[in-house]
Amino acid sequence: MKRVATWGLSLAVLLFTSATRAEELRSGPQPGDTLGAYEVTKVAGAPDDGVPVGQQLCYRCKMGNRPVVMVFSRKPDRALARLVKRLDTVVAQNKDEHNMASFVSLIGDKPDELAAASKQIIADTKVENVAFVVPKDQPNGPETYNINPQVETTVLIYVKGKVVANHALPPGGLNDAAAEQIVADTAKILK
């Protein structure tokens, strides 16, 4: 009986800890929220989107009411490159019928290094449908978006400017399972 009580207490603590961690991992606008404008500089990718590299604009505004996957990342690494490659495929498959788009906002305290890393990701992955931008507001992106500084990757999946899914991933959390869930959630904006 004592073992059952100890096991039950351990399970309760684990569930409370998991719930607390999930709560701590909120980052960015949540489902149902409307996304505001923010200024960026396009640094790489999506050569056919009508925005030349180096142009400053509101990329969120440029996307208008389209279905979009917006990624905020602090770490332009292989995990991000794998996600971008998967998003590039989804966008290519849904570009004509749904006018889908995707872009990555790299955030951090070294914008020049982020821009160079984005160019390397584009060169390595050969993606054609995902743009990379660096927000004017650094190191945490646009203030009104409330990007959690403890979160490494925040993914906002939206249509008509309204968030339908949000993924807040801790350092090291952008793994294949997370990427698969992000890609699966794109179905929510392709109706």
N, C-alpha and C positions, 0 to 999 in steps of 0.2 A: 504494500500500500504506500509505503514511504517513497519507493521508486516512482510510482505513478504520480504522486504529488510533486516530486522533484522534477520529473519529466514535464508535467503540465506547467509548472512554474517556469521552467526553461523555455518552453514553447511560447508562453505568454510574453516573456522578456524578448525573445527573438522577434515575435510579431510586432511588439511595440517599437523595437529598434528599427525594424524594416519600415514601419509606417513613418517613424520620425525621419529616417533617411530620405524616404520618398518625398516627404513634406519639405525637407531641406533642399531638395533638388529642383524646386520650382525655378524656372528661368524663362523670362520673356513673357510676351502676351499668351494668355491661355485660351483654350477653345471658346469660341463665342466673342472674343475680343476683336475689335477692328484695328488694323495696323495703320499707323501713321507714317508720314513722310520722314525720310532722313537722307542726308546728302552723302554721296560716296564718290570715289574715283574708280572707274573701271580699270583693272590692271591686267586682265588676261581672259581668254576663253570666248566662247560664243561669237565667232567672227561674223555671223550673219544676222545678229540681233539689231543692227542699225546703230550701235553705239561703239565708236572707236575707242581703243585703248587710250587712256589718258583723259578721257572726258569726265567731267564732274557733272553729276546729275542725281536726281532721286530715282534710283533703279526700281524701288518699290512702286513709285508712281508710274514709271515706264511700263511696268507689267500690267497696270490697270486692273481689270476684273478677271484676268486670266487665272487658271489654276497654276499655282506656283509652290515649289519647295524652296524655302529660304533657309540657308544653313549659316549659323554663326559659329565660327571655330577659332580657338586660340592656338591650335596645333596643326599646321599644314604638314601632316605626316602620311605614312602609307595607309593608315586606317581611313583618313579623310579621302585619300586618292581612290581607295576601293569604293567608298560610298559614292563619290563623284562619278566614277565609272558606271555604277549601277543606276544612278540618277540620269546620266546621259542616255542610257539605253531606254529608260522609261519615258523620258522627254521625247526622244526620237520616235518612239512608238505612238506617242499621243500628240505630237506637234500639229499634224494636219487636222485631225478630227476635233481635238479639244483645245488647241493652241496653248498647250502646256509649256511651262518654262521652269528654270531653276537657276539660282545663283547662290554663291558662297560669299559671305561677308567675313573677311579675316580680321580678327580683333586682337589687339595687344599693344605693347608699348614701343614696337619697332616696325612701323608701317612699311619702310623700305625693304626690310628683310621679308615681311609677309608677302609683299608684291613679288619679290624674286622667287619665293617658295611657290607661289601660285603658278608662275610661269613654268616652273619645273614640273609641277603636277600636270599641267596641260601637256607639256612635252612628253612626259612619261606615259600618260594614259591615252593620249590622242583624242580626248573628248572634244566634241564640237558644239554641244548644246547647253553647256553649263558655263556661266560667266563667273569670274572672280572679281570682287570689289573690295576696297578698303574704305570703311566709313570714316567720315570726317571726325566724328566723335570717337576718340580713343582714350583709354585702352579697353573700354567695355561696350563699345557700340553706342547706339543712340540712347540717350538718357531715358526717354519715354518708354523704351522697350524693357527696361529693368532686367537686363541680362545679368544673371547671377555670376559674380566674379569667381565663385568656387566651381562653376560648371565649365567643362572644357568644350563641349559641343551642345548647342541649342538648335533644334530643327523645328521650324514653323511651317506647317503645311496649310495652305490657305487658298481660298477662291473668293472672288469679289471683295478682296480686302479683309475677309473675315477668317480667323484662325479656326480650323477644324481639328487639327492635331498638333500636339507639342511634345517634343522629346528633349528632355534635359539629361545630358549624359556626363557623369563625373570623369575625371582624368582616367584614361584607359578604358572607358565605357563604350567607345565606338568600335564594337566588335562585329563579327558577321551576324550574330543574332539581332543586334540593335539595328544594323543596316537593313536586314530582312524585314523587320517590323516597320521601319521608316518607309521602305518601298511598298509594303502591303498597305500602309495608311494612305498612299497616294490614290487608292481607289475611292476614297471619301471625297475627292475633289474632281473626279472624272465621271460624274453622273450626267 
